[in-house]
Amino acid sequence: IYRDKCLSVILTGMGSDGSHGAVHVKEKNGVVLIQDRHSCAVWGMPASVYKAGAYDMILDLEGLAKKIQEKIGQYELAIKVS
């Protein structure tokens, strides 16, 4: 539905199910952000997305917060214009 307006954020955690969703988001030209290894309690979930190559940026928690705010602002502007 949201295609290039979809924003996915993969945070610390175990498992690899997030990589499946991230691949689908990237297939529709959405944005996938992953938490960096150093700020993760468990690098498992972000690592699985990293290994799949299904991400746009790797950021620490502060960087993630800033990028999420930036993307939301861009999406709101695109909605107002259209």
Summary of the structure (lengths in Angstrom):
residues: 82
radius of gyration: 12.8
end to end distance: 15.9
largest distance: 40.7
contacts: 234
relative contact order: 0.21
helix: 57%
strand: 15%
